[in-house]
Amino acid sequence: MAWIMLFVAGLFEVVWAVAMKQSDGFSRLWPTVVTLVGMVASFVLLAAAMRTIPLGTAYTIWTGIGAVGAFVVGIAMLGEQVNTMRVVAAVLIVCGLVMMKLSAD
């Protein structure tokens, strides 16, 4: 159950990061509200997952899901640049996440 909570916490990290971008420096109400709710949900789930998953593993996977998720959303929804270096960087992050997960078992 802790791994599911950690995964969902990572998804909420993507939600709040995208909403923060859309909030235009917290000048737009609803994206700001989504940012704050997403942050709280993400932190609560991360804290719950850390009850059983080691800090280094949990935090690395949480931030990795957020980083790769924000990268994908940026490309798919916000028209951000796609190039070989950025894709390789994202793949390396995913490889690191897999290694962290495997090392935690």
C-alpha positions as CSV (number, residue, x, y, z in Angstrom):
1,M,0.0,0.0,0.0
2,A,2.9,2.4,0.7
3,W,4.2,2.1,-2.8
4,I,0.7,3.0,-4.2
5,M,0.6,6.0,-1.9
6,L,4.0,7.0,-3.1
7,F,3.0,6.7,-6.7
8,V,-0.1,8.8,-6.2
9,A,1.9,11.3,-4.3
10,G,4.2,11.6,-7.3
11,L,1.2,12.1,-9.6
12,F,-0.1,14.9,-7.3
13,E,3.3,16.5,-7.5
14,V,2.9,16.6,-11.3
15,V,-0.6,18.2,-10.8
16,W,0.6,20.9,-8.5
17,A,3.7,21.7,-10.7
18,V,1.5,22.1,-13.8
19,A,-1.1,24.1,-11.9
20,M,1.7,26.3,-10.5
21,K,2.8,27.1,-14.1
22,Q,-0.8,27.8,-15.0
23,S,-1.3,30.1,-12.0
24,D,1.0,32.7,-13.6
25,G,2.9,33.5,-10.4
26,F,-0.1,32.8,-8.2
27,S,-2.1,35.6,-9.9
28,R,-4.9,33.3,-11.1
29,L,-7.3,31.9,-8.4
30,W,-8.2,28.4,-9.6
31,P,-4.8,27.2,-10.7
32,T,-3.5,28.6,-7.4
33,V,-6.1,26.6,-5.5
34,V,-5.3,23.4,-7.4
35,T,-1.6,24.0,-6.7
36,L,-2.2,24.3,-2.9
37,V,-4.6,21.3,-2.8
38,G,-2.2,19.2,-4.9
39,M,0.8,20.1,-2.7
40,V,-1.1,19.1,0.5
41,A,-2.3,15.9,-1.0
42,S,1.2,15.1,-2.3
43,F,2.9,15.8,1.0
44,V,0.4,13.9,3.0
45,L,0.7,10.8,0.8
46,L,4.5,11.1,0.8
47,A,4.5,11.3,4.6
48,A,2.3,8.2,4.9
49,A,4.4,6.3,2.4
50,M,7.5,7.2,4.4
51,R,6.2,5.3,7.4
52,T,7.4,2.1,5.7
53,I,9.6,3.2,2.8
54,P,13.1,4.6,3.6
55,L,13.5,8.3,3.3
56,G,16.1,8.3,0.5
57,T,14.1,5.8,-1.6
58,A,10.7,7.5,-1.1
59,Y,12.0,11.0,-1.7
60,T,13.9,10.0,-4.8
61,I,11.0,8.2,-6.4
62,W,8.6,11.0,-5.5
63,T,10.7,13.7,-7.1
64,G,11.5,11.5,-10.0
65,I,7.8,10.8,-10.8
66,G,7.2,14.6,-10.5
67,A,10.2,15.4,-12.8
68,V,9.4,12.9,-15.5
69,G,5.6,13.6,-15.2
70,A,6.1,17.4,-15.5
71,F,8.5,16.8,-18.5
72,V,5.8,14.7,-20.3
73,V,3.0,17.1,-19.5
74,G,5.1,20.0,-20.6
75,I,5.6,18.4,-24.0
76,A,2.2,16.9,-24.4
77,M,0.1,19.9,-23.2
78,L,2.3,23.0,-23.1
79,G,4.2,22.6,-26.3
80,E,7.6,22.4,-24.7
81,Q,10.6,21.5,-26.7
82,V,11.5,17.9,-27.4
83,N,15.1,17.0,-28.3
84,T,17.4,14.0,-27.9
85,M,19.2,15.4,-24.8
86,R,15.9,16.0,-22.9
87,V,14.5,12.6,-23.7
88,V,17.8,10.8,-22.7
89,A,17.8,12.8,-19.4
90,A,14.2,11.6,-18.7
91,V,15.1,8.0,-19.6
92,L,18.1,8.2,-17.2
93,I,15.8,9.5,-14.4
94,V,13.4,6.6,-15.0
95,C,16.3,4.2,-14.9
96,G,17.4,5.7,-11.6
97,L,13.8,5.3,-10.2
98,V,13.7,1.6,-11.3
99,M,17.1,1.0,-9.6
100,M,15.9,2.7,-6.4
101,K,12.8,0.6,-6.3
102,L,14.8,-2.6,-6.9
103,S,17.2,-1.7,-4.2
104,A,14.4,-1.1,-1.7
105,D,13.1,-4.7,-1.8
